[in-house]
Amino acid sequence: THGAGLPRGLIESFRQTGTIHVLVVSGTQISLLFMVVYFPGLF
């Protein structure tokens, strides 16, 4: 779910200001970067 570990009020503030998608996209990019760096080391 979006905003795991963040207070509900903070998440709602991000949603109202339209910045929630920035957090979600940033998290996705960090995950992809981690996979690109970490997984080649497994082989």
Secondary structure per residue as TSV (DSSP state, phi and psi in degrees):
chain	resnum	aa	ss	phi	psi
A	1	T	-	360.0	157.9
A	2	H	T	-72.9	138.2
A	3	G	T	75.6	25.1
A	4	A	T	-58.0	129.2
A	5	G	T	90.6	-3.4
A	6	L	S	-104.5	145.2
A	7	P	-	-60.9	143.2
A	8	R	H	-57.3	-39.4
A	9	G	H	-61.5	-38.5
A	10	L	H	-67.2	-43.2
A	11	I	H	-60.4	-44.1
A	12	E	H	-63.3	-37.5
A	13	S	H	-62.8	-44.4
A	14	F	H	-61.4	-41.3
A	15	R	H	-64.3	-42.7
A	16	Q	H	-67.6	-33.8
A	17	T	H	-88.0	-5.1
A	18	G	T	81.7	13.7
A	19	T	-	-98.1	-1.4
A	20	I	H	-61.2	-36.4
A	21	H	H	-65.7	-29.3
A	22	V	H	-65.1	-42.4
A	23	L	H	-64.8	-42.0
A	24	V	H	-65.9	-45.8
A	25	V	H	-63.8	-41.9
A	26	S	H	-61.3	-43.1
A	27	G	H	-62.5	-39.4
A	28	T	H	-64.6	-43.9
A	29	Q	H	-65.3	-38.3
A	30	I	H	-64.1	-41.1
A	31	S	H	-62.6	-44.8
A	32	L	H	-63.7	-42.0
A	33	L	H	-61.7	-42.6
A	34	F	H	-59.3	-44.9
A	35	M	H	-63.5	-41.4
A	36	V	H	-64.2	-36.8
A	37	V	H	-82.7	-41.6
A	38	Y	H	-81.4	-48.9
A	39	F	G	-63.7	-37.6
A	40	P	G	-60.5	-27.0
A	41	G	G	-70.8	-13.9
A	42	L	G	-79.7	-18.6
A	43	F	-	-106.0	360.0
